[in-house]
Amino acid sequence: MKVSVILPSYNPTDKLPIAVNELIDNGFDDIIVINDGSNKEKQHFFDEIKNNPFVTVLTHKSNMGKGRALKTGFEFFLNNRSHQSGVVTTDDDMQHDCKDIKACAREMDISQIAVFGSRNFKEKNVTSKSRI
């Protein structure tokens, strides 16, 4: 599968390295993580993943918001990943099931068209912040 993953992150928890490892375990070999100006106390999570050969960590000096973090990831993808067939996005909190991410990526890789996933915001694993 020649699909990259863009993963914006701001002040992550210990779920970030778990999410990255789960993506790798599911066959993703190009994960673009954007540190969106996280606090110094959270830097160790990025340090933990940055030496992985399947991970690129891009850093904003200050928090610019998820939209800008995604744009940074897309710009990096467009300028550096011409060999890839597409890109999927996910979050650092593992709300998106890796099997669903892989299914969307696989369909996009095969069909060469955009694939949009959606989720039920009434599910237990959806945070109140996302639900609102």
C-alpha positions, 0 to 999 in steps of 0.5 A: 500500500502506497498511502501516507498517514498524516497525524497532527498532535498537540500535547499528546498522551502516551497514546501517540506512540501506541497509535504510531506503532499500531499504524506500522503494525497495520502496514503503514510505512510513511507516517507524517506526525505534526507536533503542533507546538506542544508543551516541553513536558510532552516532547518526550512522546515525539522523541520516542517516535522520531527515530523510527524509519517510518515516521517523519516528525514536523514541528510548529514552534507554537500551537497553530491549530489542527487545520494548520497542522493538517495543511503542514502535513499535506504540504509536506506530502505534496512536496516530498511524497510523489511516489505515494498514491494518496494520504489518510489522516488520523488523530493521536488519541486512537479514536479511529480504529486502525482497521478502518484507516487501513480499509479507507487507505486500501480502497483509495490506493486501489480506486485512485479516488478520494475516500471519506470515512465517517463515524457515529459520534454517539459511540462510547469512544468519541470524546465529548470535545469531538461530539460537540 
